[in-house]
Amino acid sequence: MAWVYLVLAGLFEIGWPVGLKMSQQSGTRWLGIGLAILFMTVSGLMLWLAQKQIPIGTSYAVWTGIGAAGTFLVGILFYGDAATIGRFAGVALILSGVITLKLSQ
């Protein structure tokens, strides 16, 4: 169950940068801030639950890796962020590091 919590924590980690991005638009300022706070809270709670059984270094790396890669993809798909080979390579390096940590437990 700890890994389910950790994956959920990582997915909710994607939500708060999106909320902050939404808050930069005047029509969705307060909605975006509210969503960011909600996603931060849920993400932190799920991470806390996961860390009861998963080592802190591994859980933190997986949490941030999912959040970084997911936010990267949301930025490309919905906000017009650049989709260059170098940026994809950087995310691939992050994910390979996370996988290495998991396999090295």
N, C-alpha and C positions, 0 to 999 in steps of 0.2 A: 504493500500500500504506500510505502514511503516514496517509491519511484513515481507512482501516480500523482502524489502530492507535488513532487518536484517538477514533473512535466506541466502540471496545472500552474504551478508558480511561475514557470518560465513563460507559459502562454499569457498569463495575466500581466507579466512583466512587459509584454508588447503593448498593452493597453495604455499604460500611463504616459509614454512619450507621445502616443497618438492623441491622448487627451490634451497634453500640453500644446501640441501643434494646433489642435482645434481651438484652443483658447486664444491663439494669436489672431483669430478672425473675430471681428467685433460682434457678429450675430450669434456666435457660439462661445463667447468668452467664458461665461460662468458654467455652462454645461461642460465645456472642456476641462475646466479646473475641477469640477465635481467628479467627472469621470476619472481624471488622473488620480485624485485622492482615493477614490473607490478602488481602482485597479492596484494602486500602491499597497493599500491595506490588505486586499485579498492575496496579492502576490506575496507579501511579507508573511502573512499567516500560513500560507501553503508552504513556504520555505521553512518556517519555524517547525511545522509538523514533519517535514521531510528530514530535517536535521536531527530528529530524534534517533534515526537509524542510519543515516548516510553521513559519512565524514564531512566535516565543514568545508574543507577545500574542494572536494568533489562536488558537493551540492552547490556551492557558490559558483563554481566554474560552469556547471551544467545550467544553472539558473540564468546566469548572465549570457551564456552562449545562446540559449534559446531566445532570450530577450533581444540580443544583438542581431542575430540572424533574422528573426521574425520582424523586427523593426526595420531592418535593412530591406526586406522584401516588401513590406507595407509601403515604405518610402518610394520604392520603384513603381509599385503597382498603382498607388493612389495619389502620390504627391509629386510625381515627375522627377524623382531623384535620378541621377545618372546611373546607367547600367553598364559600367565599363568592365572589361576583363580584370583589371587590377582590383576593383572593388569586390568582384566575385571571388577572386583569389584570396583576398584578405579574409572574407567570411569563411571560405573553405579552410584556411589556416586556423581560424578560431574554432571551427567545428572539429577539425582533426585533433586539436589540443584537448578539447573536451572528451572526445572519444578515447584518446590515449589515457586520460585520467581515469575514466571509467574502467577501461580494460586493465589498468595497473593496480586496482584495489587489492 
